[in-house]
């Protein structure tokens, strides 16, 4: 079995999508794993050939305006026009968002499912992850513990679905129900940490919090 993990974040390094794929990889057993990055809006010919030989594709990407990032959407549209038409390939999605609630990723997963139907692939299900803004900074803890525990549990279940789908590939398969999870961290504390983070970023770039409400025509003090 060959599973291709596709990082659809515009960030080449240090993305929450990359962190989630690393966590998923730890639960995938008895499968050859190939890792690919879709960080720009084009797909190389050799990449298409790799995808066409896969049994499963796992797309991981951040939520952009309740949907799929533009560069990744361009890649998906390009794949529709290529020779990557292996109809037995099953597709899975992992969508992370800065919102606390993982359910915010529901629309993006539905878009990915619709793409599968249009492109001729089999939709296998997905995971919507809330609190993605802090995943890359969270320390790695013992499995089953810490703020990432609900996410790790969902990824483990997804890995089991991927492996089981290959074992039962000749049987009628039901699409796994999407899972929506959040970090095991109080919502108000997550919001407080996020506010501190963007204020620090703004200050580092020469801005001020009060400038956010300033009209374009107004001059700075």
trRosetta pair geometry for C-beta under 8 A, 3 or more apart (Angstrom, degrees):
i j d omega theta_ij theta_ji phi_ij phi_ji
1 30 6.8 59 35 126 119 78
1 31 4.4 -54 93 -118 108 86
1 32 6.7 175 90 21 51 76
1 55 4.9 -71 -153 36 77 156
1 56 7.4 19 178 5 105 106
1 163 7.4 133 91 -127 168 63
1 166 4.5 10 -108 -154 137 161
2 31 6.9 152 -103 -175 17 85
2 32 4.6 -27 -106 71 71 107
2 33 7.9 170 -157 -80 57 20
2 34 6.5 18 -175 -4 101 113
2 53 6.3 3 70 123 157 85
2 54 4.9 -117 105 -126 103 59
2 55 5.3 129 53 5 63 90
2 56 7.7 -178 97 33 50 69
3 28 6.1 -115 53 -158 156 148
3 31 4.8 31 -2 156 113 135
3 32 7.1 161 23 79 66 52
3 33 5.6 -21 71 -106 93 66
3 34 7.4 177 89 27 44 73
3 54 6.8 81 -122 -161 20 107
3 55 6.6 -50 -72 64 60 91
3 56 4.6 -13 -117 68 83 105
3 57 7.8 176 -161 -82 61 23
3 58 6.6 25 177 -8 103 110
3 162 6.3 49 -111 168 138 135
4 33 7.9 141 -98 -162 28 51
4 34 4.7 -26 -109 73 75 102
4 35 7.7 162 -161 -88 60 21
4 36 6.0 6 -177 6 106 117
4 50 6.5 121 -103 138 138 102
4 51 6.0 -95 39 -107 171 64
4 54 4.5 -65 -10 -103 112 149
4 56 7.2 -175 27 94 66 55
4 57 5.1 -15 67 -112 103 69
4 58 7.1 -178 90 25 52 71
5 21 4.8 117 178 -159 130 122
5 24 7.1 159 -116 83 127 125
5 25 6.6 -42 -54 -73 159 102
5 33 6.3 12 -8 -168 111 99
5 34 7.2 178 23 85 70 47
5 35 4.9 -20 67 -109 103 71
5 36 7.1 162 82 27 52 68
5 58 5.1 -19 -114 66 62 110
5 60 7.2 3 -174 1 87 115
6 36 5.1 -18 -108 74 72 98
6 37 7.6 149 -160 -102 57 19
6 38 5.7 24 -180 -6 104 111
6 57 6.2 12 -8 -173 124 93
6 58 6.5 172 23 83 77 52
6 59 4.9 -26 74 -104 115 60
6 60 6.9 165 84 22 58 69
7 15 6.8 126 -172 67 118 137
7 17 5.1 127 -149 121 81 116
7 18 5.4 23 -125 -81 138 75
7 21 6.0 -91 -79 -8 91 154
7 35 7.3 27 -14 -174 105 93
7 36 7.2 -168 22 95 74 47
7 37 4.7 -23 64 -113 106 72
7 38 6.9 180 83 30 51 66
7 39 7.4 5 105 -61 97 86
7 60 5.8 -25 -113 68 52 101
7 61 7.7 128 -178 -80 42 66
8 17 6.3 -128 52 -161 62 160
8 38 4.8 -7 -108 68 67 111
8 59 5.5 25 -22 -169 132 92
8 60 6.2 175 22 80 87 43
8 61 3.3 -38 83 -80 116 112
8 62 8.0 -150 97 14 86 59
8 68 7.7 -44 151 -161 146 95
8 69 6.5 167 148 40 100 119
8 72 4.1 47 -167 -106 118 137
8 75 7.6 -146 -125 47 101 144
9 15 3.8 134 107 -163 169 162
9 16 7.3 146 -88 50 145 65
9 17 4.0 -175 -36 27 116 135
9 18 6.7 -80 25 -27 139 86
9 39 6.9 -8 89 -107 56 81
9 60 7.5 -26 -29 113 93 84
9 61 6.0 177 -63 -131 56 60
9 62 5.7 67 -112 -10 89 101
9 69 7.6 107 -128 -7 34 159
10 39 5.9 98 -147 -159 35 73
10 69 6.2 -151 -38 -177 100 155
10 71 6.1 108 -93 29 95 142
11 14 6.0 -85 161 71 135 76
11 15 4.0 155 73 -67 121 108
11 17 7.8 152 55 34 100 107
11 18 7.7 -97 96 -11 104 120
11 39 7.3 -108 72 -130 17 112
12 15 8.0 150 60 -21 12 115
12 37 6.6 52 -132 -179 69 156
12 39 5.3 18 -82 -115 74 163
13 18 7.4 -19 -145 -5 35 170
14 18 7.2 68 49 46 6 138
14 136 5.6 78 -178 -171 68 149
15 18 4.5 102 62 3 86 100
15 19 7.1 -145 101 -4 51 85
15 62 7.3 -113 -169 -40 113 114
15 136 6.6 -143 148 -72 10 136
16 19 5.4 -52 -151 35 39 116
16 20 6.3 39 152 -20 69 104
16 62 6.6 92 55 -85 112 100
16 96 4.7 -121 120 102 129 161
16 129 7.8 -164 154 99 123 135
16 132 4.3 104 151 -176 166 94
16 133 7.2 -63 -55 -78 145 16
16 135 4.2 90 -132 55 99 126
16 136 5.3 -104 -77 -35 61 95
17 20 5.9 -55 -150 36 30 110
17 21 6.5 28 153 -17 64 106
17 60 4.1 147 -162 129 91 101
17 61 5.6 18 -105 -96 142 26
17 62 6.2 -99 -45 -40 110 75
17 94 7.3 138 -139 97 75 105
17 96 6.3 -151 -74 22 65 121
18 21 5.8 -55 -147 37 32 109
18 22 6.4 35 153 -21 65 104
18 60 7.6 159 -58 101 28 136
18 136 7.7 48 62 -101 97 109
19 22 5.8 -55 -152 33 30 112
19 23 6.6 29 151 -17 64 105
19 135 5.0 171 85 135 150 111
19 136 5.2 -153 -40 -91 140 66
20 23 5.6 -53 -150 36 34 112
20 24 6.3 35 151 -20 66 105
20 60 5.3 180 82 -150 119 140
20 94 5.2 -174 137 144 140 143
20 96 6.2 -168 -36 -47 146 128
20 129 6.6 -146 -101 -10 140 165
20 135 7.0 -1 -53 162 87 158
20 151 7.4 -95 -117 171 95 122
20 155 6.8 -163 -167 -93 81 134
21 24 5.5 -50 -144 36 35 113
21 25 6.2 44 153 -29 65 102
21 35 7.2 113 149 -126 138 108
21 58 7.2 145 -119 110 95 122
21 60 5.0 -138 -57 11 100 156
21 94 7.3 175 -69 55 70 148
22 25 5.6 -48 -148 27 30 117
22 26 7.2 37 152 -25 58 98
23 26 6.0 -51 -164 21 35 114
23 27 7.6 17 148 -6 62 105
23 148 7.6 -132 -110 164 152 134
23 151 7.3 29 124 127 165 103
23 152 6.0 -113 -176 -109 128 78
23 155 5.2 51 119 109 108 171
24 27 6.1 -71 -164 40 41 103
24 28 6.5 40 146 -30 75 107
24 58 6.8 -162 132 157 160 161
24 60 7.9 -161 3 -65 143 136
24 94 7.1 -124 -51 -53 143 157
24 155 4.7 -120 -88 -169 73 114
24 158 6.6 -46 -128 85 111 120
24 159 5.8 169 -165 -68 76 105
25 28 5.7 -53 -145 25 38 114
25 33 6.0 76 -135 -149 101 163
27 155 6.2 151 16 128 145 89
27 156 4.7 -158 -123 -115 153 63
27 158 8.0 95 89 68 140 75
27 159 3.6 166 112 26 111 169
27 160 7.5 -62 158 -39 118 70
28 31 5.2 -69 167 51 106 124
28 33 6.2 109 97 -76 143 121
28 159 5.0 -128 -72 -147 63 112
28 162 6.7 -32 -114 84 100 136
28 163 6.9 167 -143 -58 65 108
29 159 7.9 79 3 160 72 119
29 163 6.5 16 58 -100 74 151
30 163 6.6 86 64 -141 102 119
31 55 7.9 -118 -142 56 111 128
31 56 8.0 -25 -157 37 144 122
31 162 7.6 -18 -58 127 167 113
31 163 6.5 -123 -39 -100 125 88
31 166 7.3 152 -96 1 113 164
34 50 6.1 -149 145 -180 158 124
34 54 7.3 -115 41 -94 126 111
36 47 6.1 112 -146 -142 139 109
36 50 6.9 153 -67 97 136 143
36 51 7.9 -50 5 -66 167 93
38 43 7.2 -20 -117 -90 103 86
38 71 7.2 167 147 126 87 97
38 72 5.5 90 119 -112 127 80
38 75 4.8 -23 -158 -58 131 174
39 71 7.2 -3 157 126 29 148
40 71 5.7 -102 -164 -166 24 130
41 70 7.1 -32 -89 127 123 78
41 71 4.1 -113 -65 -143 81 71
41 72 7.9 -93 -104 -35 66 21
41 74 3.6 19 -159 75 103 148
41 75 6.3 -138 -150 -45 44 76
42 74 7.2 -34 -61 125 45 118
42 75 7.0 -63 6 -93 1 79
42 78 6.8 100 -139 -60 47 170
43 47 5.3 -125 -174 82 82 128
43 48 5.9 93 139 -59 118 91
43 75 5.1 107 -52 -146 104 87
43 78 5.0 172 18 102 113 134
43 79 6.2 63 -1 -66 168 81
43 82 7.2 -86 91 -36 133 152
44 47 4.4 97 62 0 83 106
44 48 7.3 -145 97 -8 47 83
45 48 5.6 -51 -156 29 36 114
45 49 6.8 36 149 -19 65 102
46 49 5.6 -50 -153 32 38 115
46 50 6.7 42 149 -21 65 101
47 50 5.6 -52 -154 33 37 113
47 51 6.5 36 151 -18 67 104
48 51 5.7 -55 -149 36 33 112
48 52 6.3 35 153 -24 65 108
48 79 7.1 177 -116 -119 95 77
48 82 4.9 -105 -142 161 143 154
48 83 6.7 92 150 53 127 79
48 84 4.9 -122 -165 -49 87 116
49 52 5.7 -53 -147 32 31 114
49 53 6.8 22 156 -13 62 108
50 53 6.2 -68 -157 38 31 105
50 54 6.9 44 147 -42 64 102
51 54 5.6 -45 -157 7 38 121
51 57 6.4 25 -146 -90 95 127
51 79 7.2 -62 110 -133 163 123
51 84 5.0 8 95 -137 116 136
51 89 7.6 35 167 -129 78 161
52 83 6.7 -3 -89 109 148 83
52 84 4.6 -128 -73 -121 91 71
52 85 7.5 7 -123 27 103 43
52 86 5.3 134 -159 -20 63 118
53 86 7.7 149 -70 -40 19 159
54 57 5.8 91 108 -63 150 79
54 86 7.6 159 57 67 64 147
54 89 5.8 60 88 -124 89 114
55 88 7.5 -44 -137 121 63 100
55 89 6.8 -178 -170 -119 19 63
55 90 7.1 2 151 25 64 91
55 166 5.5 45 154 -106 145 111
55 169 7.7 -79 -159 -90 114 145
56 89 6.9 160 -95 -164 25 71
56 90 5.0 -22 -111 68 81 91
56 91 7.5 166 -161 -85 62 28
56 92 6.6 13 -177 0 107 109
56 124 7.1 -3 -136 -14 105 161
56 162 5.3 96 -172 -154 171 103
56 165 7.1 105 -83 79 125 129
56 166 7.1 -83 -31 -61 118 106
57 89 6.1 34 -9 171 103 118
57 90 7.5 -174 27 91 68 44
57 91 4.9 -14 66 -112 101 74
57 92 7.1 178 91 28 52 67
57 121 7.6 -41 32 -158 125 152
58 91 7.9 162 -85 -161 32 51
58 92 4.7 -17 -111 71 75 104
58 93 7.5 173 -160 -84 57 23
58 94 6.7 26 175 -6 99 106
58 162 7.3 -28 -67 -98 119 143
59 72 7.6 113 -166 -170 123 131
59 91 7.0 13 -4 -172 106 98
59 92 7.2 180 25 89 68 50
59 93 5.0 -17 68 -112 97 73
59 94 7.2 -173 95 29 50 67
59 112 6.4 -160 63 -136 141 138
60 93 7.6 150 -85 -165 41 51
60 94 4.2 -12 -108 68 85 108
60 95 7.7 -169 -149 -74 50 33
60 96 7.5 27 -175 -7 89 101
61 68 6.5 45 101 -144 150 77
61 69 5.9 -131 179 8 125 110
61 72 5.4 -9 -115 -60 156 171
61 93 7.8 -46 27 -158 93 94
61 94 7.8 132 18 81 50 65
61 95 6.3 -18 70 -113 71 70
61 96 7.8 -161 102 29 28 77
61 108 7.9 -139 84 172 106 136
62 69 6.5 58 65 -49 82 119
62 95 7.5 95 -149 -162 15 67
62 96 5.6 -45 -110 74 63 84
62 97 6.9 120 -167 -94 70 46
62 98 8.0 35 -164 -31 111 82
62 132 6.5 172 -122 126 88 151
63 66 6.6 6 -178 -105 109 21
63 67 7.4 108 -161 44 69 21
63 95 5.6 73 -65 172 88 107
63 96 6.9 -131 -10 94 88 36
63 97 3.7 -2 22 -94 135 99
63 98 7.5 -128 59 10 106 70
63 99 7.6 -32 64 12 150 103
63 104 6.4 54 -161 122 175 103
63 105 5.5 -121 -75 -101 127 81
63 108 5.6 -129 -116 -32 86 153
63 132 7.7 141 12 30 97 148
64 67 6.0 -48 77 72 74 69
64 68 6.8 -1 43 130 103 16
64 69 4.5 101 -6 -88 143 62
64 70 7.1 -92 108 -17 156 70
66 104 7.2 -108 -111 176 76 82
66 107 4.9 20 168 64 98 142
66 108 6.7 -159 165 -47 45 89
67 73 7.7 17 143 -68 112 131
67 107 6.4 -62 -82 118 63 110
67 108 5.4 153 -142 -96 27 83
67 111 5.8 62 -145 -22 86 163
68 72 5.3 -112 169 87 103 114
68 73 4.8 129 101 -66 115 93
68 76 7.3 7 141 -1 160 143
68 108 5.7 134 -59 -148 66 95
68 111 5.6 -137 -19 104 111 141
68 112 6.9 125 -73 -64 128 86
69 72 4.6 77 68 13 91 107
69 73 6.8 -159 92 -12 43 88
70 73 5.5 -55 -145 34 32 114
70 74 6.5 36 155 -22 65 101
71 74 5.7 -50 -156 30 34 115
71 75 6.9 36 146 -19 63 101
72 75 5.4 -48 -154 32 40 115
72 76 6.5 41 149 -20 67 101
73 76 5.6 -50 -149 34 35 112
73 77 6.4 36 152 -18 65 104
74 77 5.7 -54 -148 37 32 111
74 78 6.3 34 151 -21 64 106
75 78 5.6 -56 -150 35 31 113
75 79 6.5 34 152 -23 65 103
76 79 5.7 -51 -150 31 33 113
76 80 7.0 43 150 -27 61 97
76 115 5.3 -34 178 -156 134 149
76 119 7.6 -107 -177 -54 85 144
77 80 5.8 -45 -161 20 36 117
77 81 7.4 21 149 -9 62 105
78 81 6.1 -67 -161 38 39 105
78 82 6.6 37 148 -29 71 110
79 82 5.6 -55 -144 27 39 114
79 84 5.4 -50 -162 62 89 135
79 119 6.4 15 111 -137 100 143
80 115 7.8 -111 -67 -164 113 88
80 118 6.7 -21 -117 123 128 103
80 119 4.9 -110 -102 -104 80 94
82 85 7.9 -168 98 -35 63 83
85 119 7.9 -142 -113 168 69 77
85 120 5.8 18 -152 79 82 145
86 89 4.8 83 95 -26 101 107
86 121 8.0 39 82 -105 65 84
87 120 5.1 -71 -103 158 90 100
87 121 6.9 -154 -138 -101 45 37
87 122 7.4 85 169 -34 62 90
88 122 7.1 -10 -165 -5 27 126
88 169 7.1 50 -173 -171 114 121
89 121 5.1 -49 84 -135 95 102
89 122 6.7 174 90 27 43 88
90 121 7.2 142 -117 171 20 96
90 122 4.6 -44 -103 83 68 107
90 123 7.6 45 -158 157 72 4
90 124 4.2 68 171 -54 110 123
90 162 7.5 178 94 -130 128 69
90 165 5.5 -35 12 143 172 151
91 112 7.1 -148 136 161 124 103
91 116 5.0 -156 46 -98 137 122
91 121 4.9 59 -18 133 120 138
91 122 6.8 158 12 77 77 50
91 123 5.8 -40 65 -110 94 49
91 124 6.1 174 68 10 36 94
92 124 4.6 -49 -72 73 85 115
92 125 6.1 -6 -124 71 88 58
92 126 5.8 154 -174 -89 66 68
92 158 6.4 125 -177 -171 144 112
92 161 7.7 132 -102 96 138 119
92 162 6.4 -66 -24 -84 153 105
93 108 7.5 -164 159 125 144 91
93 109 5.2 174 83 -121 138 80
93 112 4.5 97 -66 92 149 167
93 113 7.9 -97 1 -48 135 72
93 125 8.0 -134 34 125 76 31
93 126 3.5 -16 65 -111 84 135
93 127 7.5 -163 100 33 60 55
94 126 6.3 -161 -69 -162 38 89
94 127 5.0 2 -118 59 75 99
94 129 6.7 23 -179 -12 86 118
94 155 7.5 30 -114 -104 136 93
94 158 7.4 75 -78 176 105 175
95 105 3.8 158 96 -157 123 130
95 108 4.8 134 -125 94 159 134
95 109 5.9 -125 0 -57 135 86
95 112 8.0 -161 -53 -13 119 138
95 126 6.7 41 -2 160 94 132
95 127 7.4 -177 30 91 63 54
95 128 5.3 -16 68 -115 100 66
95 129 6.8 -179 90 23 47 78
96 105 7.4 -17 -79 -80 9 141
96 129 4.3 -27 -105 73 76 113
96 130 8.0 179 -153 -73 63 12
96 132 3.0 121 165 -103 109 143
96 135 6.7 -64 -153 -3 151 147
97 102 7.4 149 35 -125 106 43
97 104 4.9 -109 79 90 165 122
97 105 5.5 -161 -21 -63 121 94
97 128 7.3 -2 2 -173 112 89
97 129 7.1 160 18 83 66 61
97 130 6.2 -27 64 -112 93 53
97 132 5.4 119 47 16 20 124
98 131 8.0 30 -157 -127 30 16
98 132 6.1 -78 -70 62 40 88
98 133 4.1 56 -125 -51 82 117
98 194 7.1 110 -179 -131 103 136
99 104 4.2 71 59 -5 150 163
99 130 5.7 -66 101 -135 74 94
99 131 8.0 -63 99 -45 39 41
100 130 5.0 40 151 167 30 124
100 131 5.7 36 -132 -63 52 82
100 182 5.7 36 165 -145 67 136
100 183 7.8 -89 -149 36 72 91
100 187 5.0 58 -167 -129 165 91
100 190 5.4 120 -104 93 109 147
100 191 7.1 -45 -53 -57 128 86
101 104 5.3 111 87 -23 88 96
101 130 4.8 -147 117 -99 6 148
101 180 7.4 16 168 164 75 119
101 182 6.1 -52 -114 -72 32 129
102 105 6.0 -40 180 18 62 112
102 127 7.6 -47 -173 168 134 70
102 128 4.1 131 167 113 88 87
102 129 5.3 -28 -118 -121 109 11
102 130 3.8 -104 -52 -20 60 91
102 131 8.0 -42 -63 12 81 80
102 179 7.8 -14 131 130 147 64
102 180 3.8 167 103 -174 108 74
102 181 4.9 60 -25 52 162 30
102 182 5.2 -142 -24 -60 95 69
103 106 5.5 1 -177 -34 63 113
103 128 6.2 103 -92 101 19 148
103 130 7.6 -3 12 -55 55 121
103 180 4.5 54 -74 -177 62 157
104 128 6.9 170 58 176 54 128
104 130 6.7 100 22 -96 107 96
105 108 5.2 -58 -165 44 68 115
105 109 5.9 68 139 -24 88 103
105 126 7.9 -121 132 126 120 123
105 128 3.1 178 61 -135 120 106
105 129 7.0 39 -17 28 154 47
105 130 7.8 -142 -11 -63 107 67
105 180 6.9 175 50 -119 99 95
106 109 6.0 -62 -153 38 29 108
106 110 6.4 29 152 -20 65 108
106 128 6.2 -35 -57 -61 53 159
106 178 7.2 125 -121 113 72 155
106 180 7.0 -22 -67 -83 89 134
107 110 5.5 -56 -151 35 34 113
107 111 6.5 38 150 -23 66 101
108 111 5.5 -48 -151 31 35 114
108 112 6.7 34 151 -16 64 102
108 128 7.7 129 57 -108 105 103
109 112 5.6 -51 -150 36 36 112
109 113 6.4 40 149 -21 65 104
109 126 4.4 -160 -133 66 120 143
109 128 6.2 -92 -29 -63 132 101
109 178 5.5 97 139 -119 160 144
110 113 5.4 -50 -148 36 34 115
110 114 6.4 38 152 -21 65 103
111 114 5.7 -52 -149 34 31 112
111 115 6.5 36 150 -22 63 102
112 115 5.5 -49 -150 31 34 115
112 116 6.8 41 149 -24 63 99
112 123 7.6 129 120 -124 82 109
112 126 6.8 81 73 -53 140 153
113 116 5.6 -49 -156 27 35 115
113 117 6.8 33 150 -16 64 102
113 123 4.6 47 -134 -127 80 153
113 126 7.9 -120 -55 -5 97 123
114 117 5.8 -53 -154 35 36 111
114 118 6.4 30 151 -15 67 108
115 118 5.7 -60 -148 41 33 109
115 119 5.8 17 160 -8 71 115
116 119 6.1 -65 -136 47 24 99
116 120 8.0 -107 174 59 52 19
116 121 4.3 -87 -150 74 82 96
116 122 6.7 -48 176 92 125 7
116 123 4.2 146 75 -65 160 88
117 123 7.0 -25 -47 -26 79 119
122 173 7.7 54 175 78 141 128
123 175 5.6 13 101 -122 89 132
124 161 6.6 142 166 138 109 117
124 162 7.0 71 153 -95 155 67
124 165 6.1 -39 -130 -77 125 165
124 175 6.3 -165 -142 -137 22 75
124 176 6.1 22 163 19 67 101
125 158 7.3 -152 101 -123 106 88
125 161 6.4 -49 55 147 132 161
125 175 5.5 149 -55 173 89 80
125 176 3.3 -74 -14 71 163 90
125 177 6.4 25 -130 52 128 12
125 178 5.8 -166 -162 -76 81 54
125 179 7.9 56 163 -5 113 80
126 158 7.7 27 -143 -119 28 129
126 178 5.2 -3 63 -120 74 95
126 179 7.7 -140 109 34 43 68
127 151 8.0 108 161 -149 136 70
127 154 4.9 124 -134 147 132 123
127 155 6.7 -75 -3 -79 174 61
127 158 5.6 -75 -34 -59 123 140
127 178 7.0 175 -85 -163 29 71
127 179 4.9 -13 -115 67 79 96
127 180 7.6 165 -164 -84 54 34
127 181 6.9 -17 -170 17 102 105
128 178 6.6 43 -11 168 99 114
128 179 7.2 -163 29 97 69 49
128 180 4.3 -7 63 -113 111 80
128 181 7.3 153 82 25 61 56
129 132 5.4 95 107 -70 104 99
129 135 7.6 28 145 -65 136 144
129 151 5.7 51 -131 -123 114 112
129 154 7.6 -179 -87 76 90 146
129 181 6.1 -13 -114 70 61 85
129 182 7.5 133 -170 -100 50 37
130 180 7.4 51 -22 177 103 83
130 181 6.8 -144 24 107 87 41
130 182 3.6 -26 69 -105 120 86
130 183 6.8 -117 98 0 77 72
131 134 6.0 -46 173 39 85 101
131 135 7.0 113 120 -53 80 86
131 147 7.9 -121 146 159 154 114
131 182 5.3 99 -9 -165 114 76
131 183 3.6 -95 99 -3 165 111
131 185 6.6 124 -132 45 152 120
131 190 5.8 -80 -115 -142 104 143
132 135 5.4 -33 -150 -8 49 121
133 194 6.0 53 100 -109 153 106
133 197 7.5 161 154 75 121 163
134 137 5.4 -69 -164 50 65 106
134 138 5.8 77 139 -45 88 98
134 183 7.0 -19 68 -48 115 165
134 185 8.0 -42 74 43 148 167
134 190 7.1 -129 1 -141 143 89
134 193 6.5 31 -87 117 140 137
134 194 7.6 -101 -49 -76 108 81
135 138 5.8 -50 -148 15 32 114
135 148 7.1 92 -133 -103 84 114
135 151 7.7 -138 -115 155 119 177
135 183 7.6 -154 -80 -77 78 121
138 146 7.5 130 168 161 119 123
138 147 6.0 -117 -142 68 140 119
138 148 5.9 145 117 -46 149 114
138 183 7.7 -168 -73 -132 155 134
139 146 7.7 -120 82 -143 81 146
141 145 5.0 -109 138 94 123 92
141 146 3.3 135 41 -36 155 146
141 147 7.9 112 8 24 139 63
141 148 6.9 159 34 38 104 104
141 149 8.0 -49 79 -59 125 85
142 145 4.7 32 71 34 89 123
142 146 7.3 141 47 -14 59 111
143 152 6.3 -160 -144 159 76 152
144 149 5.9 44 -169 -133 25 107
144 152 7.3 -112 -60 92 37 136
144 153 7.9 78 -106 -69 62 95
145 149 6.0 -32 -149 -78 1 120
146 149 5.8 146 65 -39 57 91
146 184 7.3 134 124 59 37 119
147 183 4.7 17 166 -179 100 103
147 184 4.8 -156 -139 62 46 75
147 185 4.5 21 -136 -52 122 105
148 151 4.9 -61 -168 48 72 116
148 152 5.5 75 133 -28 91 102
148 183 6.5 -34 -87 -127 48 85
148 184 7.4 -89 -5 20 13 95
149 152 5.8 -55 -142 36 29 110
149 153 6.4 32 158 -22 64 105
149 184 5.3 0 43 -5 100 142
150 153 5.7 -54 -150 34 32 114
150 154 6.6 30 153 -17 65 105
150 181 4.5 -174 139 -169 109 122
150 182 6.6 18 83 64 146 44
150 183 7.2 175 45 -129 110 18
150 184 5.5 139 -8 -50 105 95
151 154 5.8 -56 -151 36 33 109
151 155 6.3 30 152 -17 66 107
151 181 5.5 173 -85 107 56 133
151 183 6.8 -13 -27 -91 120 59
152 155 5.6 -55 -144 39 33 111
152 156 6.3 38 154 -23 65 104
153 156 5.7 -51 -149 32 30 114
153 157 6.6 30 152 -17 62 105
153 181 7.6 163 65 -113 94 158
154 157 5.7 -54 -152 36 33 112
154 158 6.4 35 150 -20 65 105
154 179 4.6 -173 -142 116 114 144
154 181 4.7 -142 -31 -11 147 145
155 158 5.4 -50 -147 35 35 114
155 159 6.4 40 152 -22 65 102
156 159 5.7 -51 -150 33 32 113
156 160 6.6 33 151 -19 63 104
157 160 5.7 -52 -151 34 33 113
157 161 6.5 37 149 -21 64 104
157 179 6.8 92 78 -38 136 157
158 161 5.5 -53 -152 34 34 114
158 162 6.5 38 150 -22 66 103
158 176 7.5 157 -117 106 63 159
158 179 7.4 -120 -59 25 99 129
159 162 5.6 -50 -149 32 33 114
159 163 6.4 26 156 -12 66 106
160 163 6.0 -57 -146 41 30 106
160 164 5.9 27 157 -17 66 113
161 164 5.8 -58 -139 41 27 108
161 165 6.2 34 158 -28 63 106
161 176 4.6 -13 -141 -59 151 154
162 165 6.0 -55 -152 27 25 113
162 166 7.2 22 152 -16 58 102
163 166 6.0 -56 -160 31 35 110
163 167 6.7 32 148 -17 67 106
164 167 5.5 -53 -149 36 39 112
164 168 6.1 6 161 8 72 111
165 168 6.4 -71 -139 56 26 89
165 169 6.5 64 152 -80 61 75
165 173 5.9 65 -134 -144 86 149
166 169 5.6 -8 -153 -44 33 114
168 171 4.5 -52 -179 41 92 117
168 173 6.2 134 109 -86 110 102
169 173 7.5 -19 -120 -42 37 136
182 185 7.9 -115 141 41 94 78
183 190 6.7 140 64 -95 124 134
185 189 6.0 -111 165 81 92 114
185 190 5.2 108 110 -63 115 103
186 189 4.4 77 72 11 98 107
186 190 6.9 -167 91 -11 49 85
187 190 5.6 -56 -148 35 33 112
187 191 6.3 31 155 -18 67 106
188 191 5.7 -52 -148 37 33 112
188 192 6.3 36 151 -22 64 106
189 192 5.5 -50 -145 35 34 114
189 193 6.3 35 155 -19 65 104
190 193 5.9 -54 -148 36 29 110
190 194 6.4 31 152 -20 63 107
191 194 5.7 -54 -148 35 31 113
191 195 6.4 31 154 -19 65 105
192 195 5.9 -55 -150 35 30 110
192 196 6.5 30 152 -17 63 106
193 196 5.7 -55 -150 37 32 112
193 197 6.3 37 151 -25 64 107
194 197 5.5 -54 -150 32 32 116
194 198 6.6 19 160 -10 67 103
195 198 6.4 -57 -145 39 30 98
195 199 6.3 30 157 -18 63 111
196 199 5.9 -60 -148 38 28 112
196 200 6.3 29 155 -20 65 108
197 200 5.9 -59 -152 34 28 109
197 201 6.5 25 153 -16 64 107
198 201 5.4 -50 -145 38 39 114
198 202 6.2 44 154 -23 67 103
199 202 5.7 -52 -146 35 31 112
199 203 6.4 31 155 -18 64 106
199 209 5.7 -12 -121 -74 97 115
200 203 5.8 -54 -146 37 31 110
200 204 6.3 33 154 -21 64 108
201 204 5.7 -55 -147 35 30 113
201 205 6.5 11 158 -4 64 111
202 205 6.1 -71 -151 46 28 99
202 207 4.1 -79 -177 78 87 113
202 208 7.0 156 142 -74 118 6
202 209 6.4 113 91 -72 155 60
202 211 8.0 179 -176 49 127 115
203 206 7.8 75 -175 -48 30 11
203 207 6.9 -95 -74 65 28 64
203 208 7.5 56 -94 -97 69 49
207 211 5.5 -115 -168 48 92 144
208 211 4.8 107 64 -15 79 104
209 212 6.3 -33 -178 -2 48 112
210 213 6.6 -56 -171 36 54 99
210 214 7.2 69 136 -41 70 103
211 214 5.1 -44 -155 10 51 126
211 220 7.1 -8 -109 -110 111 106
214 218 5.0 -123 -174 72 94 129
214 220 7.5 26 -167 -91 168 70
215 218 4.7 97 62 -9 82 107
